[in-house]
Amino acid sequence: MSGVLNVLQMKEEDVLKFLAAETHLGGTNLDFQMEQHIYKSKSDGIYIINLKRTWERLQLAACAIVAIEKPY
């Protein structure tokens, strides 16, 4: 997302929270649709998820939620 405001940029604090929550760890099965979101795999077969891509998708989801006027 080029041209994103500084407030929306991923900060070191955000990365540390992702790591603490272990959101970067996937499973051992890799679906072809998830390949674009994988950073690499560990020696035990666990896939490591790309945190930059995760951050971008969270921003997209937040924009979609904000765009909904009355979700109820």
N, CA, C, O and CB atoms as a CASP TS submission, in Angstrom:
PFRMAT TS
TARGET T0000
AUTHOR 0000-0000-0000
METHOD Language model
MODEL 1
PARENT N/A
ATOM      1  N   MET     1       0.840  -1.162   0.000  1.00  0.00           N
ATOM      2  CA  MET     1       0.000   0.000   0.000  1.00  0.00           C
ATOM      3  C   MET     1       0.894   1.238   0.000  1.00  0.00           C
ATOM      4  O   MET     1       1.313   1.697   1.063  1.00  0.00           O
ATOM      5  CB  MET     1      -0.961  -0.009   1.212  1.00  0.00           C
ATOM      6  N   SER     2       1.180   1.761  -1.134  1.00  0.00           N
ATOM      7  CA  SER     2       2.011   2.943  -1.197  1.00  0.00           C
ATOM      8  C   SER     2       1.192   4.168  -0.829  1.00  0.00           C
ATOM      9  O   SER     2      -0.020   4.210  -1.043  1.00  0.00           O
ATOM     10  CB  SER     2       2.627   3.099  -2.590  1.00  0.00           C
ATOM     11  N   GLY     3       1.862   5.156  -0.277  1.00  0.00           N
ATOM     12  CA  GLY     3       1.175   6.377   0.104  1.00  0.00           C
ATOM     13  C   GLY     3       0.367   6.265   1.386  1.00  0.00           C
ATOM     14  O   GLY     3      -0.499   7.099   1.649  1.00  0.00           O
ATOM     15  N   VAL     4       0.641   5.245   2.185  1.00  0.00           N
ATOM     16  CA  VAL     4      -0.097   5.053   3.438  1.00  0.00           C
ATOM     17  C   VAL     4       0.411   6.057   4.467  1.00  0.00           C
ATOM     18  O   VAL     4       1.610   6.329   4.530  1.00  0.00           O
ATOM     19  CB  VAL     4       0.057   3.586   3.968  1.00  0.00           C
ATOM     20  N   LEU     5      -0.483   6.602   5.261  1.00  0.00           N
ATOM     21  CA  LEU     5      -0.104   7.520   6.323  1.00  0.00           C
ATOM     22  C   LEU     5       0.850   6.845   7.286  1.00  0.00           C
ATOM     23  O   LEU     5       0.784   5.633   7.490  1.00  0.00           O
ATOM     24  CB  LEU     5      -1.338   8.029   7.065  1.00  0.00           C
ATOM     25  N   ASN     6       1.748   7.637   7.886  1.00  0.00           N
ATOM     26  CA  ASN     6       2.712   7.089   8.837  1.00  0.00           C
ATOM     27  C   ASN     6       2.050   6.347   9.986  1.00  0.00           C
ATOM     28  O   ASN     6       2.581   5.350  10.475  1.00  0.00           O
ATOM     29  CB  ASN     6       3.574   8.191   9.384  1.00  0.00           C
ATOM     30  N   VAL     7       0.899   6.828  10.415  1.00  0.00           N
ATOM     31  CA  VAL     7       0.205   6.202  11.539  1.00  0.00           C
ATOM     32  C   VAL     7      -0.219   4.772  11.204  1.00  0.00           C
ATOM     33  O   VAL     7      -0.395   3.952  12.104  1.00  0.00           O
ATOM     34  CB  VAL     7      -1.018   7.033  11.935  1.00  0.00           C
ATOM     35  N   LEU     8      -0.382   4.472   9.926  1.00  0.00           N
ATOM     36  CA  LEU     8      -0.807   3.138   9.510  1.00  0.00           C
ATOM     37  C   LEU     8       0.356   2.209   9.163  1.00  0.00           C
ATOM     38  O   LEU     8       0.144   1.032   8.870  1.00  0.00           O
ATOM     39  CB  LEU     8      -1.722   3.249   8.328  1.00  0.00           C
ATOM     40  N   GLN     9       1.576   2.732   9.196  1.00  0.00           N
ATOM     41  CA  GLN     9       2.739   1.895   8.907  1.00  0.00           C
ATOM     42  C   GLN     9       2.966   0.909  10.054  1.00  0.00           C
ATOM     43  O   GLN     9       2.725   1.224  11.219  1.00  0.00           O
ATOM     44  CB  GLN     9       4.002   2.770   8.682  1.00  0.00           C
ATOM     45  N   MET    10       3.428  -0.278   9.703  1.00  0.00           N
ATOM     46  CA  MET    10       3.714  -1.280  10.728  1.00  0.00           C
ATOM     47  C   MET    10       4.952  -0.836  11.508  1.00  0.00           C
ATOM     48  O   MET    10       5.984  -0.516  10.918  1.00  0.00           O
ATOM     49  CB  MET    10       3.927  -2.699  10.092  1.00  0.00           C
ATOM     50  N   LYS    11       4.842  -0.820  12.816  1.00  0.00           N
ATOM     51  CA  LYS    11       5.931  -0.401  13.693  1.00  0.00           C
ATOM     52  C   LYS    11       6.555  -1.633  14.355  1.00  0.00           C
ATOM     53  O   LYS    11       5.987  -2.725  14.330  1.00  0.00           O
ATOM     54  CB  LYS    11       5.421   0.603  14.767  1.00  0.00           C
ATOM     55  N   GLU    12       7.716  -1.436  14.935  1.00  0.00           N
ATOM     56  CA  GLU    12       8.397  -2.523  15.632  1.00  0.00           C
ATOM     57  C   GLU    12       7.506  -3.098  16.735  1.00  0.00           C
ATOM     58  O   GLU    12       7.491  -4.309  16.957  1.00  0.00           O
ATOM     59  CB  GLU    12       9.731  -2.031  16.225  1.00  0.00           C
ATOM     60  N   GLU    13       6.776  -2.237  17.414  1.00  0.00           N
ATOM     61  CA  GLU    13       5.864  -2.665  18.477  1.00  0.00           C
ATOM     62  C   GLU    13       4.805  -3.630  17.927  1.00  0.00           C
ATOM     63  O   GLU    13       4.458  -4.615  18.579  1.00  0.00           O
ATOM     64  CB  GLU    13       5.184  -1.439  19.130  1.00  0.00           C
ATOM     65  N   ASP    14       4.302  -3.341  16.734  1.00  0.00           N
ATOM     66  CA  ASP    14       3.303  -4.203  16.106  1.00  0.00           C
ATOM     67  C   ASP    14       3.896  -5.571  15.788  1.00  0.00           C
ATOM     68  O   ASP    14       3.260  -6.602  16.011  1.00  0.00           O
ATOM     69  CB  ASP    14       2.757  -3.552  14.826  1.00  0.00           C
ATOM     70  N   VAL    15       5.116  -5.569  15.269  1.00  0.00           N
ATOM     71  CA  VAL    15       5.791  -6.828  14.939  1.00  0.00           C
ATOM     72  C   VAL    15       6.006  -7.650  16.201  1.00  0.00           C
ATOM     73  O   VAL    15       5.789  -8.861  16.199  1.00  0.00           O
ATOM     74  CB  VAL    15       7.141  -6.562  14.236  1.00  0.00           C
ATOM     75  N   LEU    16       6.428  -7.002  17.271  1.00  0.00           N
ATOM     76  CA  LEU    16       6.650  -7.715  18.533  1.00  0.00           C
ATOM     77  C   LEU    16       5.360  -8.324  19.067  1.00  0.00           C
ATOM     78  O   LEU    16       5.378  -9.417  19.634  1.00  0.00           O
ATOM     79  CB  LEU    16       7.247  -6.773  19.575  1.00  0.00           C
ATOM     80  N   LYS    17       4.243  -7.628  18.891  1.00  0.00           N
ATOM     81  CA  LYS    17       2.950  -8.179  19.322  1.00  0.00           C
ATOM     82  C   LYS    17       2.570  -9.391  18.478  1.00  0.00           C
ATOM     83  O   LYS    17       2.084 -10.391  19.006  1.00  0.00           O
ATOM     84  CB  LYS    17       1.845  -7.106  19.231  1.00  0.00           C
ATOM     85  N   PHE    18       2.792  -9.302  17.166  1.00  0.00           N
ATOM     86  CA  PHE    18       2.531 -10.455  16.291  1.00  0.00           C
ATOM     87  C   PHE    18       3.360 -11.659  16.745  1.00  0.00           C
ATOM     88  O   PHE    18       2.848 -12.774  16.852  1.00  0.00           O
ATOM     89  CB  PHE    18       2.854 -10.105  14.809  1.00  0.00           C
ATOM     90  N   LEU    19       4.639 -11.420  17.008  1.00  0.00           N
ATOM     91  CA  LEU    19       5.534 -12.513  17.406  1.00  0.00           C
ATOM     92  C   LEU    19       5.140 -13.093  18.761  1.00  0.00           C
ATOM     93  O   LEU    19       5.161 -14.310  18.943  1.00  0.00           O
ATOM     94  CB  LEU    19       6.985 -12.023  17.452  1.00  0.00           C
ATOM     95  N   ALA    20       4.782 -12.232  19.711  1.00  0.00           N
ATOM     96  CA  ALA    20       4.380 -12.699  21.045  1.00  0.00           C
ATOM     97  C   ALA    20       3.120 -13.560  20.971  1.00  0.00           C
ATOM     98  O   ALA    20       2.977 -14.535  21.710  1.00  0.00           O
ATOM     99  CB  ALA    20       4.143 -11.502  21.982  1.00  0.00           C
ATOM    100  N   ALA    21       2.213 -13.188  20.074  1.00  0.00           N
ATOM    101  CA  ALA    21       0.967 -13.940  19.918  1.00  0.00           C
ATOM    102  C   ALA    21       1.134 -15.148  18.994  1.00  0.00           C
ATOM    103  O   ALA    21       0.201 -15.925  18.794  1.00  0.00           O
ATOM    104  CB  ALA    21      -0.126 -13.028  19.378  1.00  0.00           C
ATOM    105  N   GLU    22       2.332 -15.290  18.439  1.00  0.00           N
ATOM    106  CA  GLU    22       2.659 -16.390  17.517  1.00  0.00           C
ATOM    107  C   GLU    22       1.736 -16.435  16.305  1.00  0.00           C
ATOM    108  O   GLU    22       1.423 -17.507  15.788  1.00  0.00           O
ATOM    109  CB  GLU    22       2.592 -17.718  18.250  1.00  0.00           C
ATOM    110  N   THR    23       1.301 -15.250  15.856  1.00  0.00           N
ATOM    111  CA  THR    23       0.443 -15.204  14.671  1.00  0.00           C
ATOM    112  C   THR    23       1.230 -15.475  13.401  1.00  0.00           C
ATOM    113  O   THR    23       0.640 -15.693  12.343  1.00  0.00           O
ATOM    114  CB  THR    23      -0.248 -13.854  14.569  1.00  0.00           C
ATOM    115  N   HIS    24       2.549 -15.465  13.492  1.00  0.00           N
ATOM    116  CA  HIS    24       3.385 -15.705  12.318  1.00  0.00           C
ATOM    117  C   HIS    24       3.582 -17.192  12.035  1.00  0.00           C
ATOM    118  O   HIS    24       4.157 -17.555  11.009  1.00  0.00           O
ATOM    119  CB  HIS    24       4.731 -15.041  12.501  1.00  0.00           C
ATOM    120  N   LEU    25       3.114 -18.046  12.928  1.00  0.00           N
ATOM    121  CA  LEU    25       3.290 -19.488  12.746  1.00  0.00           C
ATOM    122  C   LEU    25       2.038 -20.109  12.139  1.00  0.00           C
ATOM    123  O   LEU    25       0.934 -19.955  12.661  1.00  0.00           O
ATOM    124  CB  LEU    25       3.623 -20.166  14.085  1.00  0.00           C
ATOM    125  N   GLY    26       2.228 -20.803  11.044  1.00  0.00           N
ATOM    126  CA  GLY    26       1.129 -21.501  10.395  1.00  0.00           C
ATOM    127  C   GLY    26       1.176 -22.973  10.755  1.00  0.00           C
ATOM    128  O   GLY    26       1.774 -23.364  11.758  1.00  0.00           O
ATOM    129  N   GLY    27       0.548 -23.771   9.936  1.00  0.00           N
ATOM    130  CA  GLY    27       0.548 -25.206  10.155  1.00  0.00           C
ATOM    131  C   GLY    27       1.574 -25.901   9.284  1.00  0.00           C
ATOM    132  O   GLY    27       2.487 -25.270   8.752  1.00  0.00           O
ATOM    133  N   THR    28       1.413 -27.210   9.144  1.00  0.00           N
ATOM    134  CA  THR    28       2.328 -27.978   8.299  1.00  0.00           C
ATOM    135  C   THR    28       1.740 -28.245   6.927  1.00  0.00           C
ATOM    136  O   THR    28       2.461 -28.656   6.018  1.00  0.00           O
ATOM    137  CB  THR    28       2.684 -29.291   8.968  1.00  0.00           C
ATOM    138  N   ASN    29       0.452 -28.022   6.759  1.00  0.00           N
ATOM    139  CA  ASN    29      -0.190 -28.184   5.453  1.00  0.00           C
ATOM    140  C   ASN    29      -0.251 -26.832   4.759  1.00  0.00           C
ATOM    141  O   ASN    29      -0.620 -25.826   5.364  1.00  0.00           O
ATOM    142  CB  ASN    29      -1.616 -28.793   5.598  1.00  0.00           C
ATOM    143  N   LEU    30       0.115 -26.822   3.483  1.00  0.00           N
ATOM    144  CA  LEU    30       0.113 -25.578   2.729  1.00  0.00           C
ATOM    145  C   LEU    30      -0.849 -25.686   1.568  1.00  0.00           C
ATOM    146  O   LEU    30      -0.656 -26.494   0.659  1.00  0.00           O
ATOM    147  CB  LEU    30       1.521 -25.234   2.232  1.00  0.00           C
ATOM    148  N   ASP    31      -1.886 -24.868   1.601  1.00  0.00           N
ATOM    149  CA  ASP    31      -2.840 -24.787   0.514  1.00  0.00           C
ATOM    150  C   ASP    31      -2.253 -23.871  -0.569  1.00  0.00           C
ATOM    151  O   ASP    31      -1.579 -22.894  -0.242  1.00  0.00           O
ATOM    152  CB  ASP    31      -4.228 -24.262   1.019  1.00  0.00           C
ATOM    153  N   PHE    32      -2.493 -24.165  -1.821  1.00  0.00           N
ATOM    154  CA  PHE    32      -1.914 -23.363  -2.895  1.00  0.00           C
ATOM    155  C   PHE    32      -2.348 -21.903  -2.827  1.00  0.00           C
ATOM    156  O   PHE    32      -1.623 -21.025  -3.295  1.00  0.00           O
ATOM    157  CB  PHE    32      -2.297 -23.947  -4.238  1.00  0.00           C
ATOM    158  N   GLN    33      -3.518 -21.630  -2.253  1.00  0.00           N
ATOM    159  CA  GLN    33      -3.990 -20.250  -2.141  1.00  0.00           C
ATOM    160  C   GLN    33      -3.233 -19.473  -1.061  1.00  0.00           C
ATOM    161  O   GLN    33      -3.257 -18.242  -1.055  1.00  0.00           O
ATOM    162  CB  GLN    33      -5.484 -20.233  -1.839  1.00  0.00           C
ATOM    163  N   MET    34      -2.572 -20.174  -0.162  1.00  0.00           N
ATOM    164  CA  MET    34      -1.831 -19.521   0.915  1.00  0.00           C
ATOM    165  C   MET    34      -0.361 -19.299   0.573  1.00  0.00           C
ATOM    166  O   MET    34       0.342 -18.612   1.314  1.00  0.00           O
ATOM    167  CB  MET    34      -1.936 -20.341   2.175  1.00  0.00           C
ATOM    168  N   GLU    35       0.113 -19.859  -0.522  1.00  0.00           N
ATOM    169  CA  GLU    35       1.526 -19.760  -0.862  1.00  0.00           C
ATOM    170  C   GLU    35       2.025 -18.324  -0.917  1.00  0.00           C
ATOM    171  O   GLU    35       3.159 -18.049  -0.523  1.00  0.00           O
ATOM    172  CB  GLU    35       1.777 -20.426  -2.180  1.00  0.00           C
ATOM    173  N   GLN    36       1.197 -17.408  -1.398  1.00  0.00           N
ATOM    174  CA  GLN    36       1.611 -16.016  -1.497  1.00  0.00           C
ATOM    175  C   GLN    36       1.767 -15.342  -0.140  1.00  0.00           C
ATOM    176  O   GLN    36       2.363 -14.269  -0.054  1.00  0.00           O
ATOM    177  CB  GLN    36       0.621 -15.252  -2.323  1.00  0.00           C
ATOM    178  N   HIS    37       1.249 -15.944   0.913  1.00  0.00           N
ATOM    179  CA  HIS    37       1.316 -15.363   2.250  1.00  0.00           C
ATOM    180  C   HIS    37       2.420 -15.987   3.108  1.00  0.00           C
ATOM    181  O   HIS    37       2.606 -15.592   4.259  1.00  0.00           O
ATOM    182  CB  HIS    37      -0.019 -15.524   2.944  1.00  0.00           C
ATOM    183  N   ILE    38       3.145 -16.947   2.561  1.00  0.00           N
ATOM    184  CA  ILE    38       4.174 -17.644   3.323  1.00  0.00           C
ATOM    185  C   ILE    38       5.528 -16.983   3.124  1.00  0.00           C
ATOM    186  O   ILE    38       5.926 -16.690   1.997  1.00  0.00           O
ATOM    187  CB  ILE    38       4.240 -19.118   2.915  1.00  0.00           C
ATOM    188  N   TYR    39       6.235 -16.749   4.225  1.00  0.00           N
ATOM    189  CA  TYR    39       7.576 -16.179   4.181  1.00  0.00           C
ATOM    190  C   TYR    39       8.585 -17.287   3.906  1.00  0.00           C
ATOM    191  O   TYR    39       9.370 -17.196   2.962  1.00  0.00           O
ATOM    192  CB  TYR    39       7.913 -15.445   5.507  1.00  0.00           C
ATOM    193  N   LYS    40       8.565 -18.340   4.733  1.00  0.00           N
ATOM    194  CA  LYS    40       9.397 -19.526   4.529  1.00  0.00           C
ATOM    195  C   LYS    40       8.929 -20.608   5.485  1.00  0.00           C
ATOM    196  O   LYS    40       7.994 -20.397   6.258  1.00  0.00           O
ATOM    197  CB  LYS    40      10.912 -19.205   4.744  1.00  0.00           C
ATOM    198  N   SER    41       9.564 -21.750   5.438  1.00  0.00           N
ATOM    199  CA  SER    41       9.188 -22.832   6.349  1.00  0.00           C
ATOM    200  C   SER    41      10.358 -23.172   7.266  1.00  0.00           C
ATOM    201  O   SER    41      11.523 -23.034   6.894  1.00  0.00           O
ATOM    202  CB  SER    41       8.738 -24.085   5.559  1.00  0.00           C
ATOM    203  N   LYS    42      10.019 -23.619   8.476  1.00  0.00           N
ATOM    204  CA  LYS    42      11.029 -24.031   9.447  1.00  0.00           C
ATOM    205  C   LYS    42      11.451 -25.464   9.139  1.00  0.00           C
ATOM    206  O   LYS    42      10.822 -26.147   8.330  1.00  0.00           O
ATOM    207  CB  LYS    42      10.489 -23.912  10.908  1.00  0.00           C
ATOM    208  N   SER    43      12.498 -25.902   9.776  1.00  0.00           N
ATOM    209  CA  SER    43      13.013 -27.257   9.539  1.00  0.00           C
ATOM    210  C   SER    43      12.018 -28.336   9.971  1.00  0.00           C
ATOM    211  O   SER    43      12.069 -29.457   9.465  1.00  0.00           O
ATOM    212  CB  SER    43      14.333 -27.451  10.281  1.00  0.00           C
ATOM    213  N   ASP    44      11.110 -28.008  10.903  1.00  0.00           N
ATOM    214  CA  ASP    44      10.123 -28.990  11.354  1.00  0.00           C
ATOM    215  C   ASP    44       8.860 -28.984  10.488  1.00  0.00           C
ATOM    216  O   ASP    44       7.897 -29.689  10.789  1.00  0.00           O
ATOM    217  CB  ASP    44       9.750 -28.720  12.803  1.00  0.00           C
ATOM    218  N   GLY    45       8.864 -28.185   9.406  1.00  0.00           N
ATOM    219  CA  GLY    45       7.739 -28.179   8.478  1.00  0.00           C
ATOM    220  C   GLY    45       6.667 -27.144   8.762  1.00  0.00           C
ATOM    221  O   GLY    45       5.691 -27.042   8.018  1.00  0.00           O
ATOM    222  N   ILE    46       6.833 -26.374   9.828  1.00  0.00           N
ATOM    223  CA  ILE    46       5.879 -25.315  10.159  1.00  0.00           C
ATOM    224  C   ILE    46       6.144 -24.128   9.232  1.00  0.00           C
ATOM    225  O   ILE    46       7.288 -23.706   9.066  1.00  0.00           O
ATOM    226  CB  ILE    46       5.995 -24.890  11.672  1.00  0.00           C
ATOM    227  N   TYR    47       5.090 -23.600   8.636  1.00  0.00           N
ATOM    228  CA  TYR    47       5.235 -22.453   7.743  1.00  0.00           C
ATOM    229  C   TYR    47       5.192 -21.153   8.526  1.00  0.00           C
ATOM    230  O   TYR    47       4.414 -21.008   9.469  1.00  0.00           O
ATOM    231  CB  TYR    47       4.140 -22.461   6.674  1.00  0.00           C
ATOM    232  N   ILE    48       6.031 -20.215   8.130  1.00  0.00           N
ATOM    233  CA  ILE    48       6.087 -18.900   8.752  1.00  0.00           C
ATOM    234  C   ILE    48       5.363 -17.925   7.836  1.00  0.00           C
ATOM    235  O   ILE    48       5.688 -17.802   6.655  1.00  0.00           O
ATOM    236  CB  ILE    48       7.568 -18.448   9.014  1.00  0.00           C
ATOM    237  N   ILE    49       4.390 -17.244   8.390  1.00  0.00           N
ATOM    238  CA  ILE    49       3.541 -16.340   7.620  1.00  0.00           C
ATOM    239  C   ILE    49       4.208 -14.971   7.515  1.00  0.00           C
ATOM    240  O   ILE    49       4.817 -14.491   8.472  1.00  0.00           O
ATOM    241  CB  ILE    49       2.139 -16.216   8.268  1.00  0.00           C
ATOM    242  N   ASN    50       4.088 -14.355   6.354  1.00  0.00           N
ATOM    243  CA  ASN    50       4.652 -13.044   6.082  1.00  0.00           C
ATOM    244  C   ASN    50       3.876 -11.986   6.867  1.00  0.00           C
ATOM    245  O   ASN    50       2.698 -11.754   6.595  1.00  0.00           O
ATOM    246  CB  ASN    50       4.623 -12.737   4.562  1.00  0.00           C
ATOM    247  N   LEU    51       4.523 -11.350   7.831  1.00  0.00           N
ATOM    248  CA  LEU    51       3.842 -10.379   8.688  1.00  0.00           C
ATOM    249  C   LEU    51       3.502  -9.090   7.946  1.00  0.00           C
ATOM    250  O   LEU    51       2.509  -8.438   8.269  1.00  0.00           O
ATOM    251  CB  LEU    51       4.701 -10.062   9.895  1.00  0.00           C
ATOM    252  N   LYS    52       4.299  -8.722   6.973  1.00  0.00           N
ATOM    253  CA  LYS    52       3.986  -7.521   6.194  1.00  0.00           C
ATOM    254  C   LYS    52       2.685  -7.724   5.424  1.00  0.00           C
ATOM    255  O   LYS    52       1.838  -6.832   5.374  1.00  0.00           O
ATOM    256  CB  LYS    52       5.142  -7.179   5.221  1.00  0.00           C
ATOM    257  N   ARG    53       2.536  -8.890   4.833  1.00  0.00           N
ATOM    258  CA  ARG    53       1.311  -9.201   4.086  1.00  0.00           C
ATOM    259  C   ARG    53       0.127  -9.268   5.053  1.00  0.00           C
ATOM    260  O   ARG    53      -0.967  -8.815   4.719  1.00  0.00           O
ATOM    261  CB  ARG    53       1.459 -10.547   3.305  1.00  0.00           C
ATOM    262  N   THR    54       0.336  -9.832   6.251  1.00  0.00           N
ATOM    263  CA  THR    54      -0.721  -9.896   7.257  1.00  0.00           C
ATOM    264  C   THR    54      -1.171  -8.490   7.655  1.00  0.00           C
ATOM    265  O   THR    54      -2.368  -8.227   7.777  1.00  0.00           O
ATOM    266  CB  THR    54      -0.239 -10.675   8.496  1.00  0.00           C
ATOM    267  N   TRP    55      -0.211  -7.592   7.857  1.00  0.00           N
ATOM    268  CA  TRP    55      -0.522  -6.215   8.228  1.00  0.00           C
ATOM    269  C   TRP    55      -1.360  -5.541   7.137  1.00  0.00           C
ATOM    270  O   TRP    55      -2.332  -4.847   7.431  1.00  0.00           O
ATOM    271  CB  TRP    55       0.776  -5.418   8.478  1.00  0.00           C
ATOM    272  N   GLU    56      -0.974  -5.754   5.877  1.00  0.00           N
ATOM    273  CA  GLU    56      -1.719  -5.163   4.762  1.00  0.00           C
ATOM    274  C   GLU    56      -3.154  -5.676   4.725  1.00  0.00           C
ATOM    275  O   GLU    56      -4.081  -4.905   4.473  1.00  0.00           O
ATOM    276  CB  GLU    56      -1.020  -5.467   3.431  1.00  0.00           C
ATOM    277  N   ARG    57      -3.344  -6.959   4.970  1.00  0.00           N
ATOM    278  CA  ARG    57      -4.691  -7.536   4.963  1.00  0.00           C
ATOM    279  C   ARG    57      -5.519  -7.045   6.143  1.00  0.00           C
ATOM    280  O   ARG    57      -6.729  -6.855   6.012  1.00  0.00           O
ATOM    281  CB  ARG    57      -4.614  -9.060   4.986  1.00  0.00           C
ATOM    282  N   LEU    58      -4.884  -6.836   7.291  1.00  0.00           N
ATOM    283  CA  LEU    58      -5.603  -6.280   8.443  1.00  0.00           C
ATOM    284  C   LEU    58      -6.082  -4.859   8.146  1.00  0.00           C
ATOM    285  O   LEU    58      -7.191  -4.480   8.521  1.00  0.00           O
ATOM    286  CB  LEU    58      -4.702  -6.287   9.698  1.00  0.00           C
ATOM    287  N   GLN    59      -5.249  -4.090   7.480  1.00  0.00           N
ATOM    288  CA  GLN    59      -5.653  -2.738   7.103  1.00  0.00           C
ATOM    289  C   GLN    59      -6.826  -2.776   6.132  1.00  0.00           C
ATOM    290  O   GLN    59      -7.761  -1.985   6.256  1.00  0.00           O
ATOM    291  CB  GLN    59      -4.474  -1.979   6.479  1.00  0.00           C
ATOM    292  N   LEU    60      -6.783  -3.678   5.182  1.00  0.00           N
ATOM    293  CA  LEU    60      -7.873  -3.820   4.229  1.00  0.00           C
ATOM    294  C   LEU    60      -9.176  -4.195   4.943  1.00  0.00           C
ATOM    295  O   LEU    60     -10.239  -3.652   4.641  1.00  0.00           O
ATOM    296  CB  LEU    60      -7.520  -4.875   3.171  1.00  0.00           C
ATOM    297  N   ALA    61      -9.080  -5.127   5.888  1.00  0.00           N
ATOM    298  CA  ALA    61     -10.263  -5.528   6.653  1.00  0.00           C
ATOM    299  C   ALA    61     -10.796  -4.368   7.495  1.00  0.00           C
ATOM    300  O   ALA    61     -12.008  -4.183   7.601  1.00  0.00           O
ATOM    301  CB  ALA    61      -9.932  -6.727   7.556  1.00  0.00           C
ATOM    302  N   ALA    62      -9.897  -3.592   8.090  1.00  0.00           N
ATOM    303  CA  ALA    62     -10.318  -2.441   8.895  1.00  0.00           C
ATOM    304  C   ALA    62     -11.037  -1.415   8.033  1.00  0.00           C
ATOM    305  O   ALA    62     -12.038  -0.838   8.457  1.00  0.00           O
ATOM    306  CB  ALA    62      -9.109  -1.793   9.589  1.00  0.00           C
ATOM    307  N   CYS    63     -10.533  -1.185   6.828  1.00  0.00           N
ATOM    308  CA  CYS    63     -11.189  -0.240   5.912  1.00  0.00           C
ATOM    309  C   CYS    63     -12.587  -0.723   5.539  1.00  0.00           C
ATOM    310  O   CYS    63     -13.524   0.070   5.445  1.00  0.00           O
ATOM    311  CB  CYS    63     -10.344  -0.047   4.639  1.00  0.00           C
ATOM    312  N   ALA    64     -12.716  -2.018   5.329  1.00  0.00           N
ATOM    313  CA  ALA    64     -14.027  -2.579   4.984  1.00  0.00           C
ATOM    314  C   ALA    64     -14.996  -2.429   6.148  1.00  0.00           C
ATOM    315  O   ALA    64     -16.167  -2.113   5.939  1.00  0.00           O
ATOM    316  CB  ALA    64     -13.897  -4.063   4.591  1.00  0.00           C
ATOM    317  N   ILE    65     -14.532  -2.649   7.358  1.00  0.00           N
ATOM    318  CA  ILE    65     -15.390  -2.525   8.537  1.00  0.00           C
ATOM    319  C   ILE    65     -15.821  -1.079   8.737  1.00  0.00           C
ATOM    320  O   ILE    65     -16.983  -0.814   9.045  1.00  0.00           O
ATOM    321  CB  ILE    65     -14.665  -3.038   9.790  1.00  0.00           C
ATOM    322  N   VAL    66     -14.902  -0.153   8.564  1.00  0.00           N
ATOM    323  CA  VAL    66     -15.219   1.264   8.730  1.00  0.00           C
ATOM    324  C   VAL    66     -16.231   1.727   7.686  1.00  0.00           C
ATOM    325  O   VAL    66     -17.038   2.616   7.958  1.00  0.00           O
ATOM    326  CB  VAL    66     -13.946   2.109   8.640  1.00  0.00           C
ATOM    327  N   ALA    67     -16.195   1.136   6.503  1.00  0.00           N
ATOM    328  CA  ALA    67     -17.077   1.546   5.419  1.00  0.00           C
ATOM    329  C   ALA    67     -18.530   1.127   5.658  1.00  0.00           C
ATOM    330  O   ALA    67     -19.436   1.661   5.018  1.00  0.00           O
ATOM    331  CB  ALA    67     -16.585   0.964   4.110  1.00  0.00           C
ATOM    332  N   ILE    68     -18.762   0.195   6.554  1.00  0.00           N
ATOM    333  CA  ILE    68     -20.118  -0.280   6.841  1.00  0.00           C
ATOM    334  C   ILE    68     -20.778   0.720   7.793  1.00  0.00           C
ATOM    335  O   ILE    68     -20.292   0.946   8.901  1.00  0.00           O
ATOM    336  CB  ILE    68     -20.101  -1.733   7.462  1.00  0.00           C
ATOM    337  N   GLU    69     -21.883   1.312   7.354  1.00  0.00           N
ATOM    338  CA  GLU    69     -22.544   2.334   8.172  1.00  0.00           C
ATOM    339  C   GLU    69     -23.219   1.748   9.402  1.00  0.00           C
ATOM    340  O   GLU    69     -22.965   2.185  10.524  1.00  0.00           O
ATOM    341  CB  GLU    69     -23.567   3.079   7.344  1.00  0.00           C
ATOM    342  N   LYS    70     -24.079   0.758   9.189  1.00  0.00           N
ATOM    343  CA  LYS    70     -24.777   0.129  10.309  1.00  0.00           C
ATOM    344  C   LYS    70     -24.711  -1.386  10.130  1.00  0.00           C
ATOM    345  O   LYS    70     -25.503  -1.965   9.387  1.00  0.00           O
ATOM    346  CB  LYS    70     -26.263   0.621  10.400  1.00  0.00           C
ATOM    347  N   PRO    71     -23.766  -2.021  10.812  1.00  0.00           N
ATOM    348  CA  PRO    71     -23.587  -3.458  10.629  1.00  0.00           C
ATOM    349  C   PRO    71     -24.664  -4.318  11.287  1.00  0.00           C
ATOM    350  O   PRO    71     -24.644  -5.539  11.130  1.00  0.00           O
ATOM    351  CB  PRO    71     -22.261  -3.855  11.162  1.00  0.00           C
ATOM    352  N   TYR    72     -25.589  -3.725  12.009  1.00  0.00           N
ATOM    353  CA  TYR    72     -26.624  -4.519  12.685  1.00  0.00           C
ATOM    354  C   TYR    72     -27.953  -4.370  12.029  1.00  0.00           C
ATOM    355  O   TYR    72     -28.931  -4.971  12.474  1.00  0.00           O
ATOM    356  CB  TYR    72     -26.738  -4.130  14.127  1.00  0.00           C
TER
END
